[in-house]
Amino acid sequence: MAARGAVPSGGTLGGDGPELHPFPHRSPEKPGYGTSSSEASSPPVPLARLWGMIERQDHGDVLVLRLAHGKASALDLELLEELCKAMDEFERSEARACVLTGTGSIFSAGVDLKRMVDGGVDYIDAFLPALDRAISRLLFSDRPLVTACNGHAIAGGCLVACCGDRRLGARGKGR
């Protein structure tokens, strides 16, 4: 039985028969769709820092991006720019899906309000368009994005978590 809202596409995912495309708003003809998992997979690589604020790990067809910006991965101008770079790299990669998660017990504490106050109008004028770009990159990715909320996702952090096509939450005391 087909998944609700699934659209048949031409390729398979290592099984017999047509692949059911669970994201009908995205085109199965985009790169990364329609290839077998053995063609597109690569062996997992050790966890490595990507641009210093986001960790990257390849798991075959899945790219894992882990927010690792300070203790709480608070959203500031630099993290938003790095998130856009990471999503650009994901779009250029062979990965068929991406998982965005946090580190420790915090997904993201949201907007770094101290930086907003300290930076004043000039910082805010640069921050708001960067926030718009980052949210747009997450929402309109050509490939599936899963947000795995490993803990607290406060305000803007919750907004980032909601950008995934599928959202997962860890059991525990996260809010």
Backbone as CSV, one residue per row, in Angstrom:
resi,resn,N_x,N_y,N_z,CA_x,CA_y,CA_z,C_x,C_y,C_z
1,MET,0.842,-1.173,0.000,0.000,0.000,0.000,0.893,1.244,0.000
2,ALA,0.538,2.207,-0.826,1.337,3.431,-0.947,1.161,4.306,0.282
3,ALA,2.241,4.968,0.640,2.188,5.923,1.749,1.274,7.080,1.374
4,ARG,0.580,7.618,2.338,-0.330,8.725,2.089,0.432,9.902,1.490
5,GLY,-0.041,10.382,0.361,0.594,11.519,-0.291,1.807,11.150,-1.105
6,ALA,2.175,9.848,-1.140,3.351,9.435,-1.890,3.064,9.463,-3.380
7,VAL,4.059,9.804,-4.149,3.946,9.876,-5.594,4.943,8.906,-6.195
8,PRO,4.496,7.992,-7.109,5.454,7.065,-7.714,6.491,7.821,-8.524
9,SER,7.724,7.367,-8.472,8.787,7.910,-9.305,9.417,6.762,-10.065
10,GLY,10.365,7.073,-10.936,10.890,6.060,-11.828,11.938,5.143,-11.245
11,GLY,12.617,5.486,-10.193,13.747,4.693,-9.712,13.370,3.759,-8.590
12,THR,14.360,3.032,-8.114,14.148,2.168,-6.970,15.177,2.503,-5.906
13,LEU,14.926,2.061,-4.717,15.865,2.258,-3.621,16.446,0.917,-3.210
14,GLY,16.858,0.131,-4.180,17.457,-1.157,-3.880,16.430,-2.268,-3.814
15,GLY,15.150,-1.977,-4.014,14.104,-2.988,-4.007,13.502,-3.130,-5.381
16,ASP,12.579,-4.067,-5.527,11.891,-4.244,-6.797,10.701,-3.313,-6.863
17,GLY,10.363,-2.872,-8.060,9.187,-2.035,-8.250,9.519,-0.566,-8.133
18,PRO,8.491,0.272,-8.359,8.748,1.715,-8.347,8.980,2.241,-6.941
19,GLU,9.795,3.247,-6.859,10.032,3.946,-5.596,8.838,4.855,-5.342
20,LEU,8.359,4.922,-4.131,7.311,5.873,-3.783,7.974,7.110,-3.228
21,HIS,7.725,8.219,-3.875,8.354,9.478,-3.493,7.506,10.151,-2.421
22,PRO,7.963,10.179,-1.137,7.134,10.690,-0.050,7.053,12.208,0.015
23,PHE,7.752,12.917,-0.861,7.753,14.364,-0.835,7.209,14.875,-2.166
24,PRO,5.869,14.861,-2.370,5.306,15.197,-3.666,5.596,16.622,-4.113
25,HIS,5.969,17.526,-3.202,6.276,18.896,-3.584,7.683,19.025,-4.159
26,ARG,8.416,17.928,-4.184,9.764,17.945,-4.722,9.836,17.024,-5.917
27,SER,10.677,17.336,-6.843,10.771,16.570,-8.082,11.684,15.373,-7.931
28,PRO,11.189,14.155,-8.275,12.054,12.976,-8.217,13.145,13.006,-9.283
29,GLU,13.036,13.907,-10.254,14.049,13.995,-11.301,15.291,14.765,-10.859
30,LYS,15.254,15.368,-9.691,16.407,16.107,-9.189,17.563,15.158,-8.925
31,PRO,18.810,15.631,-8.967,19.952,14.767,-8.671,19.788,14.109,-7.314
32,GLY,20.161,12.835,-7.240,20.071,12.106,-5.989,18.871,11.193,-5.932
33,TYR,17.875,11.432,-6.789,16.718,10.563,-6.860,16.889,9.621,-8.037
34,GLY,16.372,8.398,-7.909,16.363,7.466,-9.019,17.629,6.660,-9.181
35,THR,18.606,6.827,-8.307,19.808,6.012,-8.375,19.735,4.978,-7.278
36,SER,20.339,3.851,-7.508,20.293,2.822,-6.472,21.180,3.231,-5.312
37,SER,20.881,2.694,-4.138,21.651,3.079,-2.951,23.100,2.635,-3.075
38,SER,23.371,1.556,-3.812,24.758,1.102,-3.959,25.561,2.046,-4.850
39,GLU,24.892,2.701,-5.826,25.591,3.637,-6.704,25.955,4.924,-5.979
40,ALA,25.058,5.404,-5.113,25.251,6.712,-4.503,25.899,6.647,-3.130
41,SER,26.043,5.457,-2.553,26.532,5.392,-1.183,28.054,5.474,-1.120
42,SER,28.507,5.991,-0.026,29.934,6.027,0.244,30.104,5.582,1.686
43,PRO,31.247,5.002,2.035,31.412,4.537,3.403,31.394,5.712,4.374
44,PRO,30.877,5.483,5.596,30.866,6.568,6.582,32.283,7.076,6.850
45,VAL,32.388,8.361,7.053,33.683,8.959,7.354,33.651,9.433,8.798
46,PRO,34.808,9.563,9.418,34.822,10.046,10.801,34.214,11.441,10.891
47,LEU,33.652,11.739,12.056,33.072,13.043,12.286,34.149,14.108,12.124
48,ALA,33.841,15.144,11.379,34.820,16.198,11.140,34.127,17.547,11.237
49,ARG,34.833,18.537,11.687,34.272,19.885,11.747,34.116,20.412,10.330
50,LEU,33.010,21.089,10.112,32.746,21.723,8.835,32.563,23.200,9.120
51,TRP,33.491,24.005,8.722,33.447,25.438,8.930,33.483,25.828,10.401
52,GLY,33.800,24.912,11.313,33.973,25.239,12.707,32.714,25.331,13.544
53,MET,31.531,25.468,12.950,30.295,25.606,13.715,29.309,24.482,13.450
54,ILE,29.563,23.727,12.409,28.677,22.629,12.019,29.544,21.413,11.747
55,GLU,29.209,20.297,12.391,29.929,19.046,12.162,29.215,18.285,11.062
56,ARG,29.979,17.558,10.271,29.419,16.813,9.159,29.839,15.359,9.261
57,GLN,28.918,14.467,8.951,29.233,13.044,8.880,28.423,12.426,7.753
58,ASP,29.100,11.710,6.874,28.432,11.015,5.778,28.098,9.605,6.223
59,HIS,26.858,9.193,5.978,26.408,7.833,6.247,25.799,7.305,4.955
60,GLY,26.633,6.947,4.008,26.117,6.466,2.734,25.344,7.552,2.023
61,ASP,24.055,7.330,1.846,23.197,8.277,1.128,22.700,9.423,2.002
62,VAL,23.076,9.428,3.271,22.556,10.429,4.199,23.704,11.277,4.750
63,LEU,23.517,12.578,4.692,24.473,13.526,5.261,23.913,14.003,6.602
64,VAL,24.715,13.901,7.663,24.297,14.386,8.979,25.044,15.692,9.255
65,LEU,24.286,16.739,9.535,24.846,18.032,9.926,24.462,18.271,11.379
66,ARG,25.465,18.556,12.202,25.249,18.727,13.634,25.659,20.147,14.033
67,LEU,24.687,20.916,14.552,24.981,22.261,15.036,25.920,22.150,16.230
68,ALA,27.053,22.814,16.167,28.058,22.722,17.231,28.684,24.097,17.452
69,HIS,27.838,25.066,17.701,28.283,26.456,17.863,28.114,26.860,19.316
70,GLY,29.179,26.695,20.070,29.113,27.015,21.492,28.275,26.006,22.245
71,LYS,27.912,26.350,23.449,27.172,25.435,24.310,25.743,25.206,23.831
72,ALA,25.103,26.231,23.225,23.682,26.144,22.916,23.343,26.331,21.444
73,SER,24.338,26.444,20.583,24.101,26.689,19.152,23.095,27.811,18.944
74,ALA,23.319,28.914,19.657,22.459,30.087,19.497,22.636,30.642,18.089
75,LEU,21.531,31.075,17.499,21.552,31.573,16.126,22.121,32.984,16.087
76,ASP,23.287,33.094,15.476,23.868,34.402,15.233,24.201,34.487,13.748
77,LEU,24.699,35.620,13.322,24.980,35.855,11.910,25.921,34.799,11.341
78,GLU,26.970,34.469,12.077,27.966,33.518,11.583,27.387,32.104,11.438
79,LEU,26.610,31.650,12.421,26.027,30.311,12.338,25.043,30.223,11.178
80,LEU,24.251,31.260,10.968,23.299,31.247,9.855,24.018,31.175,8.520
81,GLU,25.110,31.920,8.380,25.883,31.868,7.134,26.495,30.487,6.927
82,GLU,26.993,29.871,7.991,27.567,28.531,7.883,26.488,27.493,7.572
83,LEU,25.303,27.683,8.112,24.197,26.775,7.811,23.839,26.845,6.330
84,CYS,23.833,28.037,5.760,23.594,28.180,4.317,24.691,27.488,3.514
85,LYS,25.942,27.639,3.919,27.050,26.958,3.236,26.904,25.447,3.327
86,ALA,26.514,24.953,4.504,26.337,23.511,4.684,25.213,22.992,3.795
87,MET,24.128,23.738,3.669,23.025,23.320,2.803,23.437,23.377,1.332
88,ASP,24.262,24.362,0.969,24.788,24.410,-0.404,25.623,23.167,-0.688
89,GLU,26.470,22.797,0.269,27.295,21.599,0.097,26.416,20.356,-0.012
90,PHE,25.375,20.274,0.792,24.442,19.145,0.713,23.821,19.068,-0.675
91,GLU,23.387,20.182,-1.217,22.762,20.196,-2.544,23.744,19.763,-3.635
92,ARG,25.035,20.051,-3.462,26.046,19.653,-4.455,26.532,18.220,-4.263
93,SER,26.253,17.632,-3.114,26.765,16.305,-2.786,25.927,15.210,-3.436
94,GLU,26.382,13.983,-3.262,25.663,12.808,-3.745,24.623,12.336,-2.731
95,ALA,24.591,12.935,-1.559,23.662,12.511,-0.508,22.224,12.675,-0.995
96,ARG,21.386,11.718,-0.629,19.984,11.761,-1.039,19.104,12.390,0.020
97,ALA,19.608,12.541,1.238,18.845,13.142,2.325,19.813,13.729,3.340
98,CYS,19.296,14.614,4.172,20.118,15.265,5.194,19.389,15.217,6.526
99,VAL,20.145,14.979,7.581,19.619,15.049,8.950,20.329,16.217,9.623
100,LEU,19.552,17.147,10.161,20.089,18.285,10.906,19.772,18.063,12.371
101,THR,20.794,18.086,13.210,20.610,17.856,14.635,21.531,18.790,15.420
102,GLY,21.463,18.713,16.733,22.304,19.528,17.597,23.304,18.668,18.343
103,THR,23.940,19.250,19.338,24.895,18.513,20.165,24.439,18.564,21.618
104,GLY,24.841,17.556,22.372,24.485,17.525,23.787,22.989,17.445,23.996
105,SER,22.488,18.235,24.930,21.063,18.205,25.250,20.317,19.409,24.681
106,ILE,20.950,20.114,23.743,20.336,21.312,23.162,20.407,21.235,21.644
107,PHE,19.255,21.399,20.984,19.232,21.521,19.527,19.691,22.932,19.162
108,SER,18.960,23.922,19.633,19.371,25.325,19.470,18.601,26.184,20.457
109,ALA,19.289,27.118,21.065,18.664,28.019,22.032,17.979,29.195,21.362
110,GLY,17.939,29.199,20.027,17.278,30.289,19.315,18.216,31.450,19.059
111,VAL,17.622,32.574,18.729,18.392,33.767,18.367,19.247,34.219,19.546
112,ASP,20.484,34.574,19.253,21.411,35.084,20.264,21.035,36.535,20.569
113,LEU,20.181,36.711,21.564,19.658,38.041,21.885,20.731,38.986,22.405
114,LYS,21.723,38.445,23.108,22.812,39.296,23.597,23.551,39.937,22.418
115,ARG,23.825,39.116,21.371,24.479,39.670,20.177,23.597,40.717,19.508
116,MET,22.283,40.504,19.524,21.366,41.471,18.905,21.449,42.815,19.630
117,VAL,21.429,42.772,20.965,21.482,44.005,21.750,22.848,44.658,21.598
118,ASP,23.913,43.870,21.735,25.264,44.423,21.642,25.579,44.957,20.251
119,GLY,25.055,44.306,19.222,25.362,44.701,17.839,24.575,45.879,17.334
120,GLY,23.447,46.141,17.956,22.637,47.286,17.557,22.004,47.134,16.181
121,VAL,21.619,48.268,15.624,20.882,48.300,14.360,21.687,47.700,13.210
122,ASP,22.980,47.951,13.148,23.794,47.415,12.054,23.800,45.886,12.063
123,TYR,23.933,45.303,13.244,23.914,43.844,13.356,22.551,43.298,12.959
124,ILE,21.498,43.912,13.440,20.139,43.455,13.126,19.871,43.554,11.628
125,ASP,20.353,44.630,10.997,20.176,44.797,9.555,20.877,43.699,8.761
126,ALA,21.954,43.156,9.277,22.645,42.043,8.621,22.043,40.697,9.022
127,PHE,21.585,40.602,10.277,21.079,39.336,10.808,19.758,38.905,10.172
128,LEU,18.804,39.811,10.071,17.468,39.433,9.592,17.479,38.854,8.173
129,PRO,18.199,39.452,7.211,18.268,38.810,5.890,18.985,37.454,5.933
130,ALA,19.985,37.319,6.812,20.684,36.030,6.940,19.745,34.968,7.511
131,LEU,18.907,35.348,8.469,17.922,34.426,9.024,16.936,34.001,7.934
132,ASP,16.484,34.940,7.140,15.570,34.638,6.037,16.211,33.669,5.040
133,ARG,17.465,33.915,4.677,18.173,33.023,3.735,18.308,31.616,4.306
134,ALA,18.694,31.514,5.564,18.905,30.198,6.180,17.588,29.420,6.265
135,ILE,16.532,30.062,6.708,15.235,29.389,6.805,14.770,28.974,5.409
136,SER,14.946,29.835,4.436,14.558,29.494,3.059,15.352,28.312,2.525
137,ARG,16.658,28.265,2.797,17.495,27.138,2.341,17.013,25.830,2.950
138,LEU,16.621,25.869,4.224,16.137,24.658,4.882,14.766,24.249,4.330
139,LEU,13.872,25.206,4.184,12.515,24.901,3.737,12.442,24.434,2.288
140,PHE,13.275,24.994,1.429,13.150,24.741,0.000,14.267,23.895,-0.569
141,SER,14.839,23.037,0.233,15.857,22.113,-0.252,15.225,21.178,-1.280
142,ASP,15.997,20.799,-2.297,15.500,19.884,-3.328,15.434,18.445,-2.851
143,ARG,16.029,18.164,-1.717,16.070,16.802,-1.196,15.508,16.779,0.217
144,PRO,15.126,15.600,0.695,14.532,15.506,2.036,15.477,15.981,3.137
145,LEU,14.909,16.748,4.060,15.625,17.225,5.233,14.868,16.744,6.465
146,VAL,15.561,16.025,7.317,14.993,15.568,8.587,15.663,16.376,9.684
147,THR,14.870,16.974,10.568,15.446,17.646,11.723,15.241,16.731,12.922
148,ALA,16.337,16.381,13.551,16.320,15.493,14.718,16.609,16.349,15.938
149,CYS,15.566,16.729,16.616,15.657,17.639,17.753,16.102,16.844,18.976
150,ASN,17.366,16.957,19.311,17.970,16.156,20.376,17.755,16.732,21.770
151,GLY,17.135,17.872,21.860,16.919,18.502,23.162,16.217,19.830,22.984
152,HIS,16.534,20.780,23.824,15.879,22.087,23.804,15.947,22.724,22.418
153,ALA,14.808,23.242,21.981,14.712,24.011,20.735,13.826,25.203,21.059
154,ILE,14.457,26.283,21.434,13.738,27.434,21.976,13.572,28.498,20.890
155,ALA,12.379,29.019,20.743,12.054,30.131,19.846,12.603,29.886,18.445
156,GLY,13.643,30.627,18.041,14.219,30.464,16.706,14.768,29.069,16.476
157,GLY,15.210,28.403,17.529,15.661,27.019,17.406,14.512,26.102,17.026
158,CYS,13.324,26.388,17.565,12.125,25.627,17.207,11.751,25.906,15.756
159,LEU,11.908,27.141,15.316,11.649,27.498,13.918,12.540,26.687,12.993
160,VAL,13.822,26.579,13.317,14.751,25.775,12.513,14.308,24.312,12.526
161,ALA,13.941,23.801,13.694,13.507,22.404,13.800,12.263,22.149,12.951
162,CYS,11.387,23.118,12.851,10.149,22.955,12.072,10.380,22.988,10.565
163,CYS,11.564,23.357,10.127,11.859,23.449,8.697,12.041,22.090,8.033
164,GLY,12.212,21.043,8.797,12.434,19.722,8.215,11.176,19.164,7.579
165,ASP,11.373,18.338,6.536,10.246,17.624,5.930,9.678,16.630,6.924
166,ARG,10.554,16.082,7.731,10.168,15.211,8.836,10.911,15.719,10.059
167,ARG,10.241,15.703,11.198,10.832,16.207,12.434,10.775,15.108,13.482
168,LEU,11.894,14.887,14.144,11.974,13.897,15.199,12.368,14.597,16.496
169,GLY,11.803,14.148,17.592,12.148,14.712,18.887,12.618,13.624,19.832
170,ALA,13.655,13.928,20.563,14.187,12.983,21.554,13.289,12.996,22.774
171,ARG,13.164,11.844,23.416,12.438,11.790,24.683,13.317,12.442,25.749
172,GLY,12.701,13.077,26.687,13.477,13.690,27.761,12.871,15.008,28.166
173,LYS,13.703,15.847,28.733,13.226,17.106,29.308,13.372,18.284,28.349
174,GLY,13.690,18.026,27.075,13.814,19.109,26.101,12.520,19.876,25.943
175,ARG,12.624,21.168,25.688,11.443,22.019,25.503,11.496,22.708,24.166
